Amino acid sequence: MSLLKSNGVLILSPRVIALFLLLILFSSFCVLYSLTSGSVDIGLARVVEIILGDNEGMQGKVIMELRLPRVLSGFLVGGMLALAGALMQVLLKNPLAEPYVLGVSGGASVCALLAMMAGIAGAWLNIAAFVGALFSILLVFGLARLGGSWNPLRVLLTGIVVASGWGALVSFLLAVSPATQIHGMLFWLMGDLEYARNFKLGLAVLFCGFVISMLIARGLNLMARGDNQAAALGVSVDHLRYVVYFLASMLTATAVMQAGNIGFIGLIVPHLVRLLLGSDHRILIPVSVLLGGSLLVIADTLARTIIAPQQLPVGVLTAMIGVPLFLFLLQTTMLKSRS
């Protein structure tokens, strides 16, 4: 797939370069297709004109005020979830690890539902979800550290238990909520990009997360081979674990704050990239971000066009796409291991 010289410079094979360029084209196509699709038909040429500055009229408002912020937010949320999933899988040494496994989304969901019950909406709802996610991050970290040194299994089990507790609270809040609020609550819980408009925040978080992830990519490669081997080669394993944990958690918290719970992106995308390009995180990280963003943009486009003018929660579409794709990946991996 790729060659690594003794001086540490990564040399990409022609196949990797071709797939990477193809993915860039695919991402561009997904964004443009999403901008042209909706209840108002807008041609590709007109979309390009609007983006370049000719944004007068109703079509200009539709693109610049409605579709473009939503598409960009969707791409960034998908990228954050895919990156967080890749980090969680190497951190916990578990192929089934995904961004929500440590209860981040549960804490965000409880606080978001409480805010809805109190009549809070808009930016304050997002802030409430972020506060809940941050509280869950610190809670899991603190409980996992009570037993002494870091242990991936202890962290995973703690996260699962905390997530189960949050799930029970979510069910309780849904049971006691007024009937008029249930629809909005369910949409948020299943993932919805309708109110994801602050793409600048997502861009800042994803950019910082991407840069930090690339800086520690060599350490991630070594840690994936085993903690002892990584430590022998000069990696501060404990320090790297803390960085990865909080980095993945903050990416997940921001994604949940923007769009609610959107499953399968963080689980499926890293596995798909590993199947195609291997497990070198210097390749895995940028490709996962591009692919995760593209898949979420496509899923959101389908969610708002399949039964237009009604919209589906985008989390439903990602699950419908993710389940057969995960089964396909699982079957492919099993066949490769047998051969």
Secondary structure, 3 states (H helix, E strand, C coil): CEEECCCCCEEECHHHHHHHHHHHHHHHHHHHHHHHCCCCCCCHHHHHHHHHCCCCHHHHHHHHHHHHHHHHHHHHHHHHHHHHHHHHHHHHCCCCCCCCCCCHHHHHHHHHHHHHHCCCCCHHHHHHHHHHHHHHHHHHHHHHHCCCCCCHHHHHHHHHHHHHHHHHHHHHHHHHCCHHHHHHHHHHHCCCCCCCCCHHHHHHHHHHHHHHHHHCHHHHHHHHHCHHHHHHCCCCHHHHHHHHHHHHHHHHHHHHHHHCCCCCHHHHHHHHHHHHHCCCHHHHHHHHHHHHHHHHHHHHHHHHHCCCCCCCCHHHHHHHHHHHHHHHHHHHHHHHHHC
